[in-house]
Amino acid sequence: MTIERRDVESIAKLARLALSAEEMPQYALGLARILGLVEQLKQADTAGVAPMAHPLPGQRQRLRADSVTETDQHEMYQRNAPQVQAGLYLVPRVIE
């Protein structure tokens, strides 16, 4: 797939990258190679392949117990706040 200069400029603008004119061909080549690899991956036959949750068969993700590990300290934190009402932090209005 060929990537043109305007494509690289559009992508750079979206990514908020400032590319010089000398860098454009290098980025165009790199993007073209990436898209070529994606096209190769699209060619792979995945018809009989089941999705996997883990790359190693029989392996499972170890999860920690869902338990409370800290005490509720919101009152202590709110003592430092300039304004609190009904357990909520009050902030200045910024939208009219």
N, C-alpha and C positions, 0 to 999 in steps of 0.2 A: 504494500500500500504506500502510495506517495503522500507525503505531508508537504503542503505548500507553506510559503512564508506567512501568508495571512492566517493559516491555521495555528502556526506557532505563536503569532502575535495575539490571537484570540485566547489561546490557552494561557499564555503568559499574563495577559490582562486579568483573566479569571483567577489565576493563582497569585496575583499581585507581585509578579516578578518583573524587574527592570532588566531586559535583555538588550545587549548592544547588537548592532548589525553584524558584527563578526561572530557572535555566539549563535545566531539564528540557524546557520547550516548544521552546526553540531547538534543543536536541540532537535531540529527536524529529523536528522538521521537517527538520533536516539529514540524519538517517538515512533518513527517508522519501524524500527527494530522491535520495539515493544508490541506494537500492533501486529507485526508479523508473527511474533510468538503467540499472541492471543489467537490469531487465525490458525496456527498449527494446533493449538489446544482444542479449538472447535472441531477439528478433524478427528479427534480421538473418539473411538466407539465406547460409549459408557452405558450402553443399553442394559447390560446385565449386572451392573455394579450398584450395590445397595449403599445408601448413604451411611456414613459412620460417625459415631459420636467421639471415637478415640481411634488414633491410627494403629494401635496395637490391639489385636483381638483379645478379648477376655479382660481388658483393663477397664477400670471405672474411675471416674473423677472422685477423689476423696473430698468430702465436704465436712466442714466443721459443724458442730452442733449449733442449732439456732437457739441460743440462750442469752439472756441479759448478762452482760459482763460489767456494766458501769451503773452507778446509781444516778438518779435524776437530780441534777444540780442546776436546773434552770433558774431557781430563785437566787442562787449565788451569782450567776452570770448577769441576771437582770439588775442586781444592785449597782452595777457599774454603768448601766445604760442611763442616758440623760432623761428619757421619758418612757414610762411603761404604763400600760393600762390593761387590766384584765388578762395579764400574762403575756401581752403582746408588746413588741417594741414599736414606739411611735416615732415616725420619721417625718421630716418636712414634706409638704405636698409639692410635687414637681410638675404635675400635669394639671392644667386648668380645665 
